[in-house]
Amino acid sequence: MLGNDVIDLADTEACHPRFDGRVFAASERALLATSPCRDRLRWLLWAAKESAYKASRKDDPRTMFSPARFVVALHDPASSGSGSRASVVHGARRFDVELTEGGGWVHAIARRAGVRPPRTQAAVAARRGSDDESDAVRRLAIEALAPALGVVPERLAIRRDGRVPALWLDGRRASADLSLSHHGRFMAFACDLP
């Protein structure tokens, strides 16, 4: 199962001690306390948690998002974030997370620990104007996935299965694992293709 999250690094809304105390485990708060790049680290941890939650919820729809219970271990917290990795533990579940950074954003892709998909398509883009966030990220995913699947975009659709977005091809649910995200100025998707 796949989950993704994108974070707009310009958002300072969560940069206060009450947020940290509410959403981070003791080990994560200790890491934040010693970090010279606390705001950036806060968002890396949050993106890892959110992406692991989305993957976990696909596996078990009863999964509740209690952020402090999704415990993140960054494999190299001092790295630039481009190509860095993390692990997230939630109860008996474990997730591997890929973290990348770009111009003002952080993107996390999580999947069950040890699972390597044959082909993943992902993209991060800036939102355009006053586009509806949900519509814009769906268009981004369809425009990127159509050529990867060798079809015209009109053959694809994204519909919800409960609260989880799913890719449809020619009116039938495709055997692809899709995750959508948007935050602030950015939107992103990740999709494991069959």
C-alpha positions as CSV (number, residue, x, y, z in Angstrom):
1,M,0.0,0.0,0.0
2,L,1.2,3.5,-0.9
3,G,0.7,6.9,0.7
4,N,2.2,10.3,-0.1
5,D,2.2,13.8,1.3
6,V,3.5,17.1,0.1
7,I,4.3,20.1,2.4
8,D,4.7,23.7,1.5
9,L,7.8,24.7,3.4
10,A,6.7,28.4,3.5
11,D,3.8,27.4,5.8
12,T,4.8,28.4,9.3
13,E,1.4,27.6,10.9
14,A,2.7,24.5,12.7
15,C,5.9,26.1,14.0
16,H,5.0,26.3,17.7
17,P,5.7,24.1,20.8
18,R,2.0,23.1,21.3
19,F,2.0,21.5,17.8
20,D,5.2,19.7,18.6
21,G,3.9,18.4,21.9
22,R,0.7,17.2,20.3
23,V,2.0,15.4,17.2
24,F,5.5,14.2,17.9
25,A,6.8,11.3,20.0
26,A,9.4,11.9,22.6
27,S,12.2,10.7,20.3
28,E,11.1,13.1,17.6
29,R,10.8,16.1,20.0
30,A,14.4,15.3,21.2
31,L,15.6,15.4,17.6
32,L,13.8,18.7,17.0
33,A,15.3,20.2,20.2
34,T,18.8,19.6,18.9
35,S,18.3,20.4,15.2
36,P,19.8,23.6,13.7
37,C,17.0,23.4,11.0
38,R,14.1,22.8,13.3
39,D,11.3,24.1,10.9
40,R,12.6,22.0,8.0
41,L,12.9,18.9,10.2
42,R,9.4,19.4,11.6
43,W,8.0,19.3,8.1
44,L,10.1,16.2,7.1
45,L,8.7,14.4,10.2
46,W,5.2,15.5,9.5
47,A,5.3,14.4,5.8
48,A,6.6,11.0,6.8
49,K,3.8,10.6,9.4
50,E,1.1,11.7,7.0
51,S,2.2,9.5,4.1
52,A,2.5,6.5,6.4
53,Y,-1.0,7.1,7.7
54,K,-2.4,7.2,4.2
55,A,-0.7,3.9,3.4
56,S,-1.8,2.4,6.7
57,R,-5.4,3.4,6.2
58,K,-5.5,1.6,2.9
59,D,-4.4,-1.6,4.7
60,D,-6.9,-1.0,7.5
61,P,-9.6,1.6,7.1
62,R,-10.1,1.7,10.9
63,T,-6.7,3.3,11.3
64,M,-7.0,6.6,13.2
65,F,-4.6,9.4,12.7
66,S,-3.0,9.9,16.0
67,P,0.2,11.6,14.8
68,A,2.3,10.9,17.9
69,R,1.7,7.1,17.4
70,F,3.3,7.2,13.9
71,V,6.9,7.3,15.1
72,V,9.5,8.5,12.6
73,A,13.2,7.6,12.5
74,L,15.1,9.6,9.9
75,H,18.0,7.7,8.5
76,D,20.1,10.8,7.9
77,P,18.4,13.9,9.5
78,A,21.3,16.2,8.6
79,S,21.0,15.4,4.8
80,S,19.5,17.8,2.4
81,G,16.3,15.7,2.2
82,S,16.8,15.1,-1.5
83,G,16.7,11.3,-1.7
84,S,16.7,10.8,2.1
85,R,14.9,8.0,3.8
86,A,12.9,7.4,6.9
87,S,11.1,4.6,8.7
88,V,7.8,4.9,10.4
89,V,6.4,2.6,13.0
90,H,2.7,2.5,13.9
91,G,1.9,-0.4,16.3
92,A,2.9,-3.6,14.5
93,R,3.1,-1.9,11.1
94,R,6.3,-0.6,9.6
95,F,6.7,1.7,6.6
96,D,9.7,2.8,4.5
97,V,9.5,6.5,3.4
98,E,11.3,8.3,0.6
99,L,11.7,12.0,1.2
100,T,12.6,14.5,-1.5
101,E,12.8,18.3,-1.5
102,G,12.4,20.8,-4.2
103,G,11.9,24.5,-4.6
104,G,9.9,25.2,-1.4
105,W,8.4,21.8,-0.9
106,V,9.0,18.4,0.7
107,H,7.4,15.2,-0.7
108,A,7.1,11.9,1.1
109,I,6.2,8.5,-0.4
110,A,5.5,5.7,2.1
111,R,4.9,2.0,1.6
112,R,5.0,-1.1,3.7
113,A,8.5,-1.9,4.9
114,G,10.3,-4.1,2.4
115,V,7.9,-3.7,-0.5
116,R,9.4,-2.5,-3.7
117,P,6.9,-1.8,-6.5
118,P,7.8,-2.6,-10.1
119,R,7.0,1.0,-11.3
120,T,6.2,4.2,-9.5
121,Q,5.1,7.4,-11.1
122,A,5.1,10.6,-9.0
123,A,5.1,14.3,-9.4
124,V,5.0,17.6,-7.4
125,A,3.7,20.8,-9.0
126,A,2.8,24.3,-8.0
127,R,-0.9,25.0,-8.0
128,R,-2.1,27.4,-10.7
129,G,-4.1,30.4,-9.6
130,S,-7.4,29.8,-7.8
131,D,-7.8,26.2,-9.0
132,D,-9.7,23.9,-6.7
133,E,-7.0,21.9,-4.9
134,S,-8.7,18.5,-5.4
135,D,-9.5,19.1,-9.1
136,A,-6.0,20.4,-9.7
137,V,-4.2,17.4,-8.2
138,R,-6.5,15.0,-10.1
139,R,-5.6,16.7,-13.4
140,L,-1.9,16.5,-12.5
141,A,-2.1,12.8,-11.8
142,I,-4.2,12.0,-14.9
143,E,-1.9,14.1,-17.2
144,A,1.2,12.3,-15.9
145,L,-0.3,8.8,-15.7
146,A,-1.9,8.7,-19.2
147,P,1.4,8.6,-21.1
148,A,2.9,6.2,-18.6
149,L,-0.1,3.8,-19.3
150,G,-0.1,4.5,-23.0
151,V,-3.6,5.9,-23.1
152,V,-5.2,9.3,-23.7
153,P,-6.2,11.2,-20.6
154,E,-9.9,11.0,-21.4
155,R,-9.8,7.2,-20.7
156,L,-8.7,7.9,-17.0
157,A,-10.7,9.1,-14.1
158,I,-10.0,9.4,-10.3
159,R,-12.9,8.4,-8.1
160,R,-13.1,7.9,-4.3
161,D,-13.4,4.4,-2.8
162,G,-14.7,5.6,0.6
163,R,-12.2,8.4,1.4
164,V,-9.4,6.9,-0.7
165,P,-8.8,8.1,-4.3
166,A,-8.6,5.3,-6.9
167,L,-7.6,5.4,-10.6
168,W,-10.1,4.2,-13.1
169,L,-9.5,3.2,-16.7
170,D,-12.3,2.9,-19.2
171,G,-14.9,2.9,-16.5
172,R,-13.3,0.2,-14.4
173,R,-11.0,0.5,-11.4
174,A,-7.4,0.1,-12.5
175,S,-5.0,-2.2,-10.6
176,A,-2.8,0.8,-9.6
177,D,-2.2,2.2,-6.1
178,L,-2.8,5.9,-6.1
179,S,-2.3,8.6,-3.5
180,L,-3.0,12.4,-3.8
181,S,-1.9,15.3,-1.7
182,H,-2.0,19.1,-1.6
183,H,-0.8,21.7,0.8
184,G,-0.3,25.5,0.4
185,R,1.1,26.3,-3.0
186,F,1.8,22.7,-4.0
187,M,0.1,19.5,-5.0
188,A,1.5,16.0,-5.5
189,F,0.6,12.4,-6.4
190,A,2.3,9.0,-6.3
191,C,1.1,5.9,-8.0
192,D,2.4,2.3,-8.1
193,L,1.6,1.0,-11.6
194,P,0.8,-2.7,-12.3
